[in-house]
Amino acid sequence: MINKIHSDLMAMKDDRYRDFSSKIINTSYPVIGVRMPDLRAYAKTLSKKEDVIFEDVYYEEVLLHGIYIVSRKVPFKQKVREVEQFLGKIDSWGICDSFVPSFKEIKKHKEEYYPELLKYLESDEQFTQRYALVVLLDYYIEDAYLDELYRILKQENYHGYYSRMAGAWLLSYLFMFYFDRTLNYVRNNELDGFVYKKGIRKALDSYRLNSEQKEILRRL
């Protein structure tokens, strides 16, 4: 019998989108070609059910699994446990970056969840590290955690391209929201060269920075 989730995802497939996304997400999972609005709508339906079984065969199914874990109305600690078990299934930036925004409950448990992120940053797995860095840039860019974010950027031992890219992404966000303080920080601290250069490049692409700020970054 065909898995119900597989058949539902196949019914939503877009071959042209599959061909496009397959070229950029760099995953080992077969890609069906389901657009994110459709996938999120389907995840919302599944989140109301308790007996959903994921085989994690397809890229979209794995992503759906992640969104399902963090979207259900279950205790936060249960979500934390299930996310930790799920992290090993992440093999692309697409899965990581697309399910983190659905974990909105982190906003209410920042202090409680922060030690978990520090643990993940010490992982040898680049996508576990990326997960922690993406959570930090999505939910922790604020005064209370700013010094910690700077410390992490300086000390982080990155494992792989996608982890470094997440570090660059975090640095660019810090420029966007705390330009002067971040400028002073990078002038007085030696960062991973890749993260430093890519972070500045990403910041230069942002509409949040004005022309004067961008000119300052170009001169660094």
C-alpha angles and dihedrals in degrees: 000000000000113000109255093227091051093050092047091050092048089054089058097046123131111196095201091050090048091054091049099044094044088065096056110031096063098208132157090218119093110257119226098186106242116162117235097244089056092045093050092048090052091047089054090056093048093047089071091061128080103196101059114142120201122197091186094219101134131049092241091048092055091048090047089051091055094048090047092054095054098037101056122100096247131123115291092238090057090053090050091053093047093046090053090054090047097052093080090062093060111102102155142045088241094065094041099046096041100054099041094072088059092059090083094148088078086080089070095044105039097132092044094049099042096085089055090056092051088053092051091049088062092056122115089220112095095210092050087054091045091052091056093047093048091050089051094052092044099047113010108053098116139106095271094059102030097103090047092052091051090049091051093050091052098045104031115126101211121209109200144346097287093052090051091048090054089051089052090048090052091050091051091052091051089055090050096052103026104025102160095042093046091047090054090046096054091045091057103036134060111230133185103289095230093048091047096051097040092044091056091046091052091047090052089057092055123105088209092076122072126226093262092054092047091052090054090053092049089057095053 
